[in-house]
Amino acid sequence: MSDVNQGIDPGKEAVLIADDDPLDRDVIREFMSSLGFPVAVVSNGLEAFQVLEKGAYTFLITDMRMPGMDGMELIRESRRLFPNLGIISITGFAEGLRYIDVINAGASDFIKKPFELEELEAKVRRIIMERMLREELSRLSITDALTGLFNHRQFYLRIKEEIVRARRQRQHLTIVLIDLDNFKVYNDTRGHLAGDDLLRDVGSILMRCIRVGVDSAYRYGGDEFALILIDADLHVANDIVNRINSEFTEHGALEASYGVTHFEPWMNELDLVGCADRGLYAMKNRKKKSRQNAAETPGEPPEPPGHPLA
């Protein structure tokens, strides 16, 4: 199956074939292997279920009549435990199983013997494409289209999860709210396309400055961003904010205000975000007063903005 244009990579899949007929099992194994799929085979439903529990399989191709755990039970249990598994059931005409019953049990599709191997290939391709579409729709639902960061909704879902984890495991947890200074002026003078480019730059900088696979970055809304820093105390947060500030300074068109809050056991997500929000606006007010003072006393440089952890 050469589906480069469709983004299908058989090498990233893993197929388990369950069939007590060695001839049928070997034919399907050889065919799927010829398409580039990694394949494992078992001879009964119970063995298939045990193998699925131990390995990361994306496909199950199962006969329906097998000793011990039959195909229907295997499909039900596999679907219950592995909701993203692609499942194709194969049965003979004489077995009297209805398509709707097999699908309701959890199979993705159904083939009756005898069948053409091209039919199996087509069904596998369709199942992969549908899974990829679901994954893409899921990704789009939790990300910001402009910056590629997670969105506001995902921020609150994730912070709830991390609060539970931090409380249970007694881990550090810190959030950072970031508000770009004078973004409206930049947008009005340079234009919305330039403003969009600036927001994309912010997204890229944040992703470079956080710890890969540990922390996460979000577009909170408009010109506001947020970070969730896992197992991070204020010293770790301080280092990350300093890195962001340095990159913003190098960029030249970016300045920001920050609100940083470390989780305490009494806090819920609204307490945590509210505390960071108050810190953010306190910093913005300090900057505003500094600029006003500078304007009233010409010749004296304004106080450096710094950041809340300096």
Secondary structure, DSSP 8 states (H G I E B T S, - for coil): ---GGGT--GGG--EEEE-S-HHHHHHHHHHHHHTT--EEEESSHHHHHHHHHHS--SEEEEES--SSS-HHHHHHHHHHH-TT-EEEEEEEGGG---HHHHHHHT-SEEEEES--HHHHHHHHHHHHHHHHHHHHHHHHHHB-TTT-SB-HHHHHHHHHHHHHHHHHHT--EEEEEEEETTHHHHHHHH-HHHHHHHHHHHHHHHHHHS-TTT-EEEEEETTEEEEEEET--HHHHHHHHHHHHHHHHHHSS--EEEEEEE--TT--HHHHHHHHHHHHHHHHHHHHHHHHHHHHSTTS-------TT-
